[in-house]
Every structure is written in structure tokens, then in C-alpha cells.
Amino acid sequence: MDRKRKAEIDLKREISFIINAKAKDPRIGFVTVTGAKLSVDYKWLNVFVSIMGSSSDKEQSLMGLEHSRGFIKKNLQERMKLRNMPDIRFIYDESINNGIRISKIIEKINKKGQ
């Protein structure tokens, strides 16, 4: 496993811990970190999150995450002891919703075929 991929895995785990255990912003709901992708120059970190709830819950959680970005970055710096901490961007991950939608379509097709 290359160095960049290992760093992405470690960053994903630590950000998930910080969001779920340390962040106290009431806007942040049930958030799952589904992935992390570092830029080639290690200056940006795209953090992919899945959020359960209505569309307004998702918007509120994303706003809470954006507001807590400095807190998350500071805690990440302390926990990982990195020389340069990348700037964090939170991106809503649609893959879980797409998977659920596809599963429902398959169920509907199977019921029609029986």
C-alpha cells in the first residue's frame, strides 16, 4: 500500500472519530465518513460523508461540518502529528442513496416477474 493511500485511510478514521465523539455542533446529525481523497500535492483533502435524514437534515449537517472545519482540522493536527495539514472539503456522498434506490428497483422487478 502506498503512502498516500495509507494517509487517506488514517485521515478517514480520525475524522470520523472527531466528528462522532468530539464535535458538539447540534446541527451535525448522523454522519458517516465514507471516504477521504488527498490531492496529489497533499494540500486538499476531500472528505466524503453520508448523512441520514431528510434533505433539510442533510443541509444542516453539512453546514455544521463546514462550521466545524477548523475544530476538526486542529484536532486532526494534534492526533496525527502531520507537518502540513491539508485543507478539508466536505462532500455529500450519494452512493448509499443510489444503492438503496437500485435495491428497490430490483425488488420491484423481482416482484413483477413472480
N, CA, C and O atoms as a MOPAC input file, in Angstrom:
PM7 MOZYME 1SCF
protein

 N      0.84700 1    -1.17400 1     0.00000 1
 C      0.00000 1     0.00000 1     0.00000 1
 C      0.90000 1     1.24600 1     0.00000 1
 O      1.85300 1     1.33800 1     0.77400 1
 N      0.58000 1     2.19000 1    -0.87300 1
 C      1.42400 1     3.37400 1    -0.96100 1
 C      1.14000 1     4.36100 1     0.17600 1
 O      0.13100 1     4.25600 1     0.87400 1
 N      2.03000 1     5.29200 1     0.33700 1
 C      1.98100 1     6.23600 1     1.45500 1
 C      0.71700 1     7.09700 1     1.42300 1
 O      0.10500 1     7.34200 1     2.46300 1
 N      0.33100 1     7.55100 1     0.24000 1
 C     -0.84800 1     8.40600 1     0.10900 1
 C     -2.11200 1     7.65900 1     0.52100 1
 O     -2.94700 1     8.20900 1     1.24000 1
 N     -2.26300 1     6.41900 1     0.07800 1
 C     -3.45400 1     5.62300 1     0.41100 1
 C     -3.53000 1     5.35900 1     1.91500 1
 O     -4.61000 1     5.40800 1     2.50400 1
 N     -2.38200 1     5.07900 1     2.53000 1
 C     -2.35000 1     4.85700 1     3.98000 1
 C     -2.75800 1     6.12800 1     4.71700 1
 O     -3.50700 1     6.07100 1     5.69200 1
 N     -2.26900 1     7.26600 1     4.25400 1
 C     -2.63400 1     8.53900 1     4.88000 1
 C     -4.13300 1     8.79100 1     4.74500 1
 O     -4.75800 1     9.27200 1     5.69100 1
 N     -4.72100 1     8.47900 1     3.59500 1
 C     -6.16300 1     8.65600 1     3.38800 1
 C     -6.97300 1     7.79900 1     4.35900 1
 O     -7.96000 1     8.26100 1     4.93200 1
 N     -6.55200 1     6.55700 1     4.53700 1
 C     -7.24800 1     5.65000 1     5.45700 1
 C     -7.15400 1     6.17400 1     6.88900 1
 O     -8.15100 1     6.18700 1     7.61200 1
 N     -5.96700 1     6.60600 1     7.30100 1
 C     -5.78300 1     7.14100 1     8.65300 1
 C     -6.58800 1     8.42000 1     8.86300 1
 O     -7.20700 1     8.59800 1     9.91200 1
 N     -6.58200 1     9.31600 1     7.86800 1
 C     -7.33500 1    10.55900 1     7.97700 1
 C     -8.83200 1    10.29100 1     8.06100 1
 O     -9.53300 1    10.93100 1     8.84500 1
 N     -9.32400 1     9.35200 1     7.26300 1
 C    -10.75000 1     8.99800 1     7.29000 1
 C    -11.14400 1     8.50400 1     8.68600 1
 O    -12.15800 1     8.93500 1     9.23400 1
 N    -10.35300 1     7.61300 1     9.25100 1
 C    -10.64300 1     7.05300 1    10.57500 1
 C    -10.64300 1     8.14300 1    11.64400 1
 O    -11.54900 1     8.19800 1    12.47600 1
 N     -9.63800 1     9.00300 1    11.62500 1
 C     -9.51600 1    10.04300 1    12.64600 1
 C    -10.61700 1    11.10000 1    12.50700 1
 O    -11.16200 1    11.55100 1    13.51400 1
 N    -10.94900 1    11.49800 1    11.28600 1
 C    -12.01700 1    12.48600 1    11.08600 1
 C    -13.34300 1    11.90400 1    11.54400 1
 O    -14.14500 1    12.60600 1    12.15900 1
 N    -13.58200 1    10.65200 1    11.26000 1
 C    -14.80800 1    10.00000 1    11.70000 1
 C    -14.90500 1    10.02500 1    13.22400 1
 O    -15.96600 1    10.31200 1    13.77700 1
 N    -13.80200 1     9.72400 1    13.89700 1
 C    -13.78500 1     9.75200 1    15.36500 1
 C    -14.06700 1    11.15400 1    15.88300 1
 O    -14.87400 1    11.32800 1    16.79700 1
 N    -13.40800 1    12.15400 1    15.30700 1
 C    -13.57400 1    13.53700 1    15.77100 1
 C    -15.01700 1    14.00000 1    15.58500 1
 O    -15.59100 1    14.61500 1    16.48400 1
 N    -15.60200 1    13.70900 1    14.42900 1
 C    -16.98300 1    14.13400 1    14.16500 1
 C    -17.95000 1    13.46700 1    15.14000 1
 O    -18.82000 1    14.13000 1    15.70400 1
 N    -17.80100 1    12.17600 1    15.33700 1
 C    -18.76100 1    11.43800 1    16.15700 1
 C    -18.52600 1    11.54000 1    17.65900 1
 O    -19.46800 1    11.36900 1    18.43300 1
 N    -17.29300 1    11.81600 1    18.09600 1
 C    -17.00700 1    11.82000 1    19.52100 1
 C    -16.73200 1    13.20900 1    20.10000 1
 O    -17.02600 1    13.45700 1    21.26900 1
 N    -16.17700 1    14.10700 1    19.30400 1
 C    -15.74400 1    15.38400 1    19.85500 1
 C    -16.55000 1    16.58400 1    19.38100 1
 O    -16.72300 1    17.54200 1    20.13400 1
 N    -17.04400 1    16.55100 1    18.15400 1
 C    -17.77800 1    17.70800 1    17.62400 1
 C    -19.10500 1    17.85400 1    18.35700 1
 O    -19.86600 1    16.89300 1    18.47000 1
 N    -19.37800 1    19.04400 1    18.85100 1
 C    -20.57700 1    19.27500 1    19.65500 1
 C    -21.60900 1    20.14900 1    18.93200 1
 O    -22.60300 1    20.54900 1    19.53900 1
 N    -21.39500 1    20.44700 1    17.66900 1
 C    -22.33300 1    21.28700 1    16.91600 1
 C    -23.67600 1    20.56200 1    16.80700 1
 O    -23.72900 1    19.45400 1    16.27300 1
 N    -24.75300 1    21.16000 1    17.29800 1
 C    -26.05300 1    20.47300 1    17.27300 1
 C    -26.60800 1    20.24000 1    15.86800 1
 O    -27.50300 1    19.41600 1    15.67800 1
 N    -26.07700 1    20.96600 1    14.88800 1
 C    -26.54800 1    20.77900 1    13.51300 1
 C    -26.05100 1    19.46900 1    12.90500 1
 O    -26.66400 1    18.93500 1    11.98100 1
 N    -24.94300 1    18.96000 1    13.42600 1
 C    -24.37100 1    17.73100 1    12.87300 1
 C    -25.19800 1    16.55300 1    13.35500 1
 O    -25.23700 1    16.25900 1    14.55000 1
 N    -25.85800 1    15.88100 1    12.42400 1
 C    -26.70200 1    14.74500 1    12.76000 1
 C    -25.93700 1    13.43800 1    12.65600 1
 O    -24.77200 1    13.35100 1    13.04500 1
 N    -26.60100 1    12.43300 1    12.13100 1
 C    -25.99300 1    11.10900 1    11.97600 1
 C    -25.14000 1    11.10700 1    10.71300 1
 O    -25.65100 1    10.92000 1     9.60900 1
 N    -23.83200 1    11.31700 1    10.88400 1
 C    -22.89700 1    11.46000 1     9.77600 1
 C    -21.95300 1    10.26700 1     9.75700 1
 O    -21.39800 1     9.88300 1    10.78700 1
 N    -21.77900 1     9.68800 1     8.58100 1
 C    -20.82200 1     8.60900 1     8.38700 1
 C    -19.79400 1     9.05500 1     7.36500 1
 O    -20.15600 1     9.48700 1     6.27100 1
 N    -18.51600 1     8.95800 1     7.70600 1
 C    -17.45500 1     9.29100 1     6.75800 1
 C    -17.25000 1     8.06400 1     5.87700 1
 O    -16.85300 1     7.00400 1     6.35900 1
 N    -17.52200 1     8.21600 1     4.58600 1
 C    -17.44500 1     7.08000 1     3.66500 1
 C    -16.13000 1     7.01400 1     2.90300 1
 O    -15.79600 1     5.98000 1     2.32500 1
 N    -15.38500 1     8.11100 1     2.90000 1
 C    -14.11900 1     8.09100 1     2.18600 1
 C    -13.34700 1     9.37700 1     2.37000 1
 O    -13.88600 1    10.38700 1     2.82400 1
 N    -12.07300 1     9.32600 1     2.01000 1
 C    -11.21000 1    10.50500 1     2.04900 1
 C    -10.25000 1    10.40400 1     0.86900 1
 O     -9.69900 1     9.33900 1     0.59200 1
 N    -10.06000 1    11.51300 1     0.18600 1
 C     -9.19900 1    11.52400 1    -1.00200 1
 C     -8.27000 1    12.72800 1    -0.92300 1
 O     -8.72000 1    13.87400 1    -0.93800 1
 N     -6.97700 1    12.46100 1    -0.84100 1
 C     -5.96600 1    13.51300 1    -0.80200 1
 C     -5.62000 1    13.96400 1    -2.20800 1
 O     -5.58900 1    13.15500 1    -3.13500 1
 N     -5.35900 1    15.26100 1    -2.36900 1
 C     -4.88800 1    15.75100 1    -3.66300 1
 C     -3.44400 1    15.28100 1    -3.86400 1
 O     -2.78800 1    14.83900 1    -2.92100 1
 N     -2.96800 1    15.38100 1    -5.07900 1
 C     -1.62300 1    14.90500 1    -5.40600 1
 C     -0.55900 1    15.64100 1    -4.58900 1
 O      0.44000 1    15.05000 1    -4.17800 1
 N     -0.78500 1    16.93800 1    -4.35700 1
 C      0.19900 1    17.72600 1    -3.60900 1
 C     -0.05200 1    17.75200 1    -2.09600 1
 O      0.63000 1    18.47200 1    -1.36600 1
 N     -1.04100 1    16.95800 1    -1.62300 1
 C     -1.37200 1    16.82300 1    -0.20100 1
 C     -1.90300 1    18.12900 1     0.42000 1
 O     -1.88200 1    18.27900 1     1.64200 1
 N     -2.37400 1    19.06900 1    -0.40700 1
 C     -2.87600 1    20.34000 1     0.12500 1
 C     -4.37100 1    20.31100 1     0.38300 1
 O     -4.86700 1    21.10800 1     1.18000 1
 N     -5.10000 1    19.42200 1    -0.26300 1
 C     -6.55600 1    19.31600 1    -0.11000 1
 C     -6.93900 1    17.90200 1     0.26700 1
 O     -6.35100 1    16.92700 1    -0.19900 1
 N     -7.93000 1    17.81900 1     1.11600 1
 C     -8.48400 1    16.52700 1     1.48600 1
 C     -9.98800 1    16.59600 1     1.27600 1
 O    -10.67800 1    17.34700 1     1.96600 1
 N    -10.49900 1    15.82100 1     0.33300 1
 C    -11.93700 1    15.70900 1     0.13300 1
 C    -12.44500 1    14.60800 1     1.04900 1
 O    -12.01600 1    13.45800 1     0.95600 1
 N    -13.36200 1    14.97100 1     1.93400 1
 C    -13.94200 1    14.02000 1     2.87300 1
 C    -15.37300 1    13.75100 1     2.42500 1
 O    -16.20500 1    14.65900 1     2.40200 1
 N    -15.65300 1    12.50700 1     2.07200 1
 C    -16.97800 1    12.12900 1     1.58900 1
 C    -17.80400 1    11.64000 1     2.77200 1
 O    -17.38400 1    10.75900 1     3.52200 1
 N    -18.99400 1    12.23200 1     2.92200 1
 C    -19.84900 1    11.89900 1     4.05600 1
 C    -21.23300 1    11.49000 1     3.58200 1
 O    -21.74700 1    12.00100 1     2.58700 1
 N    -21.81700 1    10.56400 1     4.31000 1
 C    -23.19900 1    10.15100 1     4.10700 1
 C    -23.97200 1    10.61700 1     5.32600 1
 O    -23.52100 1    10.45700 1     6.46000 1
 N    -25.15000 1    11.19800 1     5.08100 1
 C    -25.92600 1    11.76500 1     6.17200 1
 C    -27.33000 1    11.19100 1     6.10600 1
 O    -27.98700 1    11.24800 1     5.06700 1
 N    -27.78600 1    10.63700 1     7.23000 1
 C    -29.14000 1    10.08600 1     7.29000 1
 C    -30.11900 1    11.18500 1     7.66100 1
 O    -29.80100 1    12.08300 1     8.44000 1
 N    -31.32000 1    11.10100 1     7.08800 1
 C    -32.36500 1    12.06200 1     7.41800 1
 C    -32.92700 1    12.72400 1     6.17800 1
 O    -32.62300 1    12.33600 1     5.05000 1
 N    -33.74500 1    13.72200 1     6.40800 1
 C    -34.38000 1    14.44600 1     5.30600 1
 C    -33.35500 1    15.35400 1     4.62600 1
 O    -32.22700 1    15.50200 1     5.09500 1
 N    -33.76800 1    15.95400 1     3.52300 1
 C    -32.84500 1    16.83100 1     2.80100 1
 C    -32.46200 1    18.04400 1     3.65000 1
 O    -31.33800 1    18.53300 1     3.53900 1
 N    -33.37000 1    18.54100 1     4.49300 1
 C    -33.01500 1    19.66900 1     5.35900 1
 C    -32.02300 1    19.22700 1     6.44400 1
 O    -31.14300 1    19.99500 1     6.83100 1
 N    -32.16800 1    17.98200 1     6.93700 1
 C    -31.19400 1    17.44500 1     7.90000 1
 C    -29.81100 1    17.35800 1     7.26400 1
 O    -28.80200 1    17.66400 1     7.89900 1
 N    -29.77900 1    16.94000 1     6.01200 1
 C    -28.50400 1    16.82600 1     5.29900 1
 C    -27.85800 1    18.19300 1     5.13400 1
 O    -26.65600 1    18.34300 1     5.35400 1
 N    -28.64800 1    19.18900 1     4.74900 1
 C    -28.11900 1    20.54200 1     4.58700 1
 C    -27.60100 1    21.08600 1     5.91000 1
 O    -26.52400 1    21.68000 1     5.96200 1
 N    -28.36400 1    20.88400 1     6.98000 1
 C    -27.94700 1    21.36100 1     8.30200 1
 C    -26.65400 1    20.67900 1     8.74600 1
 O    -25.76200 1    21.33100 1     9.28700 1
 N    -26.55200 1    19.36400 1     8.51700 1
 C    -25.34800 1    18.63500 1     8.91100 1
 C    -24.13800 1    19.12300 1     8.12300 1
 O    -23.05800 1    19.29300 1     8.68800 1
 N    -24.31100 1    19.35100 1     6.82000 1
 C    -23.20100 1    19.86500 1     6.00600 1
 C    -22.78500 1    21.26200 1     6.47800 1
 O    -21.59500 1    21.57400 1     6.52100 1
 N    -23.76300 1    22.10000 1     6.83000 1
 C    -23.43700 1    23.42900 1     7.36200 1
 C    -22.67900 1    23.30700 1     8.68300 1
 O    -21.71900 1    24.04000 1     8.92000 1
 N    -23.10800 1    22.38900 1     9.53500 1
 C    -22.41500 1    22.15200 1    10.79900 1
 C    -20.99300 1    21.66500 1    10.58900 1
 O    -20.07500 1    22.08900 1    11.29000 1
 N    -20.81300 1    20.77400 1     9.62200 1
 C    -19.46700 1    20.27800 1     9.31900 1
 C    -18.58200 1    21.40400 1     8.79800 1
 O    -17.42700 1    21.53400 1     9.20200 1
 N    -19.13500 1    22.22000 1     7.89600 1
 C    -18.36700 1    23.34700 1     7.35800 1
 C    -17.98100 1    24.30900 1     8.48700 1
 O    -16.85700 1    24.80900 1     8.52300 1
 N    -18.90000 1    24.56000 1     9.39100 1
 C    -18.63900 1    25.46000 1    10.51500 1
 C    -17.58800 1    24.87300 1    11.45400 1
 O    -16.81600 1    25.61900 1    12.05700 1
 N    -17.54700 1    23.55600 1    11.58500 1
 C    -16.61900 1    22.87000 1    12.49900 1
 C    -15.29800 1    22.50100 1    11.82900 1
 O    -14.45900 1    21.84400 1    12.44500 1
 N    -15.10500 1    22.91100 1    10.58600 1
 C    -13.90800 1    22.51700 1     9.83500 1
 C    -12.61100 1    22.87800 1    10.56800 1
 O    -11.69300 1    22.06000 1    10.61700 1
 N    -12.51700 1    24.07700 1    11.13500 1
 C    -11.30900 1    24.48800 1    11.85900 1
 C    -11.06700 1    23.62400 1    13.08900 1
 O     -9.93600 1    23.22400 1    13.36400 1
 N    -12.14200 1    23.34000 1    13.82900 1
 C    -12.04800 1    22.48300 1    15.01100 1
 C    -11.56900 1    21.08600 1    14.61800 1
 O    -10.70700 1    20.50800 1    15.27900 1
 N    -12.13300 1    20.55100 1    13.54000 1
 C    -11.76100 1    19.20900 1    13.07700 1
 C    -10.30000 1    19.19600 1    12.63500 1
 O     -9.55300 1    18.27300 1    12.96000 1
 N     -9.90000 1    20.22500 1    11.89400 1
 C     -8.52100 1    20.30600 1    11.40400 1
 C     -7.52900 1    20.41200 1    12.57000 1
 O     -6.47700 1    19.77300 1    12.55000 1
 N     -7.86600 1    21.22500 1    13.58900 1
 C     -6.98800 1    21.38700 1    14.75800 1
 C     -6.84200 1    20.05800 1    15.51200 1
 O     -5.73500 1    19.67200 1    15.88600 1
 N     -7.95900 1    19.36700 1    15.73200 1
 C     -7.90600 1    18.07500 1    16.41900 1
 C     -7.15200 1    17.03800 1    15.59900 1
 O     -6.42500 1    16.21000 1    16.14900 1
 N     -7.32500 1    17.08500 1    14.30000 1
 C     -6.62300 1    16.16000 1    13.41300 1
 C     -5.11600 1    16.38400 1    13.48800 1
 O     -4.33700 1    15.43200 1    13.52200 1
 N     -4.71800 1    17.65200 1    13.51200 1
 C     -3.30100 1    18.00300 1    13.61700 1
 C     -2.71500 1    17.45300 1    14.91600 1
 O     -1.60600 1    16.92000 1    14.91500 1
 N     -3.44700 1    17.57700 1    16.02200 1
 C     -2.96900 1    17.08600 1    17.30500 1
 C     -2.88200 1    15.56500 1    17.33900 1
 O     -1.93800 1    15.00400 1    17.89500 1
 N     -3.87000 1    14.90100 1    16.74200 1
 C     -3.92200 1    13.44100 1    16.80300 1
 C     -2.94500 1    12.76400 1    15.85000 1
 O     -2.45600 1    11.67400 1    16.14500 1
 N     -2.65200 1    13.38900 1    14.71400 1
 C     -1.83500 1    12.71700 1    13.69800 1
 C     -0.41400 1    13.24500 1    13.60100 1
 O      0.43700 1    12.60700 1    12.98100 1
 N     -0.14100 1    14.39200 1    14.19600 1
 C      1.21500 1    14.96300 1    14.19300 1
 C      1.76800 1    15.10800 1    12.77400 1
 O      2.91900 1    14.75700 1    12.51300 1
 N      0.94500 1    15.62600 1    11.86300 1
 C      1.40200 1    15.85900 1    10.49600 1
 C      2.10400 1    17.20400 1    10.39800 1
 O      1.73800 1    18.15700 1    11.08600 1
 N      3.10200 1    17.27400 1     9.54800 1
 C      3.83000 1    18.52100 1     9.34900 1
 C      2.92300 1    19.56900 1     8.70300 1
 O      2.82600 1    20.69700 1     9.18700 1
 N      2.26700 1    19.19500 1     7.61900 1
 C      1.34600 1    20.08700 1     6.92900 1
 C     -0.02700 1    19.43300 1     6.87100 1
 O     -0.18200 1    18.32400 1     6.36000 1
 N     -1.01100 1    20.13300 1     7.39900 1
 C     -2.37500 1    19.60100 1     7.40800 1
 C     -3.10700 1    20.11100 1     6.16800 1
 O     -3.14500 1    21.31500 1     5.91700 1
 N     -3.68900 1    19.19100 1     5.39200 1
 C     -4.42100 1    19.63600 1     4.19800 1
 C     -5.71000 1    20.36800 1     4.57500 1
 O     -6.27900 1    20.13600 1     5.64200 1
 N     -6.16000 1    21.25400 1     3.68600 1
 C     -7.45300 1    21.90500 1     3.87200 1
 C     -8.53800 1    20.87800 1     3.58700 1
 O     -8.41700 1    20.06900 1     2.66700 1
 N     -9.60200 1    20.91700 1     4.38700 1
 C    -10.64900 1    19.89900 1     4.31900 1
 C    -11.86600 1    20.43900 1     3.57600 1
 O    -12.31200 1    21.56000 1     3.81800 1
 N    -12.39200 1    19.62600 1     2.67100 1
 C    -13.65200 1    19.91900 1     1.98700 1
 C    -14.58500 1    18.74800 1     2.24400 1
 O    -14.22100 1    17.59200 1     2.02900 1
 N    -15.79000 1    19.05300 1     2.70500 1
 C    -16.78100 1    18.00300 1     2.93700 1
 C    -17.67900 1    17.89300 1     1.71400 1
 O    -18.21100 1    18.89200 1     1.23100 1
 N    -17.84100 1    16.67200 1     1.21700 1
 C    -18.63900 1    16.41200 1     0.02800 1
 C    -19.66900 1    15.34100 1     0.36700 1
 O    -19.34000 1    14.27700 1     0.89200 1
 N    -20.93300 1    15.65300 1     0.05000 1
 C    -22.00300 1    14.69400 1     0.31700 1
 C    -21.87100 1    13.52100 1    -0.64900 1
 O    -21.76700 1    13.71400 1    -1.86100 1
 N    -21.87500 1    12.30500 1    -0.10600 1
 C    -21.71100 1    11.08100 1    -0.89000 1
 C    -23.07900 1    10.48000 1    -1.19500 1
 O    -23.80100 1    10.06200 1    -0.28900 1
 N    -23.42000 1    10.44100 1    -2.45700 1
 C    -24.72300 1     9.93300 1    -2.90500 1
 C    -24.74900 1     8.41300 1    -3.05700 1
 O    -25.81900 1     7.85100 1    -3.29300 1
 N    -23.63200 1     7.74200 1    -2.93300 1
 C    -23.55000 1     6.32000 1    -3.28300 1
 C    -24.49400 1     5.44000 1    -2.45500 1
 O    -25.07000 1     4.49300 1    -2.99000 1
 N    -24.66000 1     5.73000 1    -1.18200 1
 C    -25.54300 1     4.89900 1    -0.35100 1
 C    -26.98800 1     5.06800 1    -0.79500 1
 O    -27.72400 1     4.08800 1    -0.91300 1
 N    -27.39900 1     6.32100 1    -1.04500 1
 C    -28.76200 1     6.55900 1    -1.52800 1
 C    -28.99300 1     5.89400 1    -2.88000 1
 O    -30.06300 1     5.33800 1    -3.12900 1
 N    -27.99000 1     5.95200 1    -3.75100 1
 C    -28.10900 1     5.30400 1    -5.05900 1
 C    -28.23800 1     3.79200 1    -4.90200 1
 O    -29.01200 1     3.15800 1    -5.61900 1
 N    -27.49300 1     3.21800 1    -3.97900 1
 C    -27.57000 1     1.77900 1    -3.72700 1
 C    -28.94300 1     1.36300 1    -3.22200 1
 O    -29.48000 1     0.33800 1    -3.64000 1
 N    -29.50700 1     2.16000 1    -2.32400 1
 C    -30.84900 1     1.87100 1    -1.80500 1
 C    -31.87700 1     1.95800 1    -2.92500 1
 O    -32.75900 1     1.10700 1    -3.03600 1
 N    -31.75600 1     2.99500 1    -3.75700 1
 C    -32.69000 1     3.17200 1    -4.87800 1
 C    -32.60900 1     2.00400 1    -5.85400 1
 O    -33.63700 1     1.51500 1    -6.32300 1
 N    -31.40800 1     1.55900 1    -6.15900 1
 C    -31.21900 1     0.42000 1    -7.07600 1
 C    -31.79300 1    -0.85100 1    -6.47500 1
 O    -32.41200 1    -1.64600 1    -7.18300 1
 N    -31.59200 1    -1.05600 1    -5.15500 1
 C    -32.14400 1    -2.24500 1    -4.49400 1
 C    -33.66800 1    -2.26400 1    -4.58200 1
 O    -34.26200 1    -3.31900 1    -4.80700 1
 N    -34.30500 1    -1.10500 1    -4.40700 1
 C    -35.76300 1    -1.02700 1    -4.51000 1
 C    -36.23800 1    -1.34500 1    -5.92200 1
 O    -37.25200 1    -2.02000 1    -6.10300 1
 N    -35.51000 1    -0.86400 1    -6.91400 1
 C    -35.86900 1    -1.15800 1    -8.31200 1
 C    -35.76000 1    -2.64800 1    -8.58800 1
 O    -36.63200 1    -3.22600 1    -9.23700 1
 N    -34.70400 1    -3.27100 1    -8.10400 1
 C    -34.51000 1    -4.71900 1    -8.30800 1
 C    -35.61800 1    -5.50200 1    -7.61800 1
 O    -36.13800 1    -6.46500 1    -8.18200 1
 N    -35.98900 1    -5.09900 1    -6.39500 1
 C    -37.08800 1    -5.76800 1    -5.68800 1
 C    -38.38800 1    -5.66300 1    -6.47700 1
 O    -39.14000 1    -6.63000 1    -6.59600 1
 N    -38.63600 1    -4.48400 1    -7.00800 1
 C    -39.86800 1    -4.25900 1    -7.77000 1
 C    -39.89000 1    -5.13200 1    -9.03500 1
 O    -40.93100 1    -5.68300 1    -9.39300 1
 N    -38.74500 1    -5.25300 1    -9.70400 1
 C    -38.66000 1    -6.09300 1   -10.90000 1
 C    -38.87400 1    -7.56300 1   -10.53400 1
 O    -39.57300 1    -8.29100 1   -11.23900 1
 N    -38.26400 1    -7.99000 1    -9.42300 1
 C    -38.42800 1    -9.39600 1    -8.98900 1
 C    -39.88000 1    -9.71100 1    -8.64000 1
 O    -40.36100 1   -10.80500 1    -8.93600 1
 N    -40.58100 1    -8.76800 1    -8.01400 1
 C    -41.98900 1    -8.99900 1    -7.66500 1
 C    -42.85700 1    -9.10900 1    -8.90500 1
 O    -43.78000 1    -9.92200 1    -8.94700 1
 N    -42.56500 1    -8.29100 1    -9.92200 1
 C    -43.33200 1    -8.34400 1   -11.16700 1
 C    -43.08200 1    -9.65300 1   -11.91200 1
 O    -43.97700 1   -10.15800 1   -12.58900 1
 N    -41.89700 1   -10.19600 1   -11.79600 1
 C    -41.54300 1   -11.41800 1   -12.51400 1
 C    -42.12200 1   -12.67400 1   -11.89100 1
 O    -42.14700 1   -13.71900 1   -12.54000 1
 N    -42.58100 1   -12.60600 1   -10.66900 1
 C    -43.08200 1   -13.79700 1    -9.98900 1
 C    -44.52600 1   -14.04400 1   -10.25000 1
 O    -45.08800 1   -15.01500 1    -9.74200 1

